[in-house]
Amino acid sequence: MPLLKRQKVEDCVTEMLRDGIIRPSDSAWASPITLAPKKDGTTRFCVDYRKINAI
């Protein structure tokens, strides 16, 4: 992942942790994330839950 995107991901995760949207986990399960550009120039943090939902 490019450094600029990595920093944006870290910023998003830090903000969601601070706001109580997500919490730390020691789970062996994880889902891949991606950043999707929005029309207004901002970025949307997306999580792909398809594989974990298939279980």
Residue pairs with C-beta under 8 A, 6 or more apart in sequence:
1 9
5 35
8 35
8 43
9 33
9 35
9 45
12 35
12 43
12 45
13 22
16 22
16 45
17 23
17 24
29 52
31 47
31 48
31 49
31 51
31 52
32 47
32 48
33 45
33 46
33 47
33 48
34 46
34 48
35 43
35 44
35 45
35 46
36 43
36 44
36 46
37 43
37 44
38 44
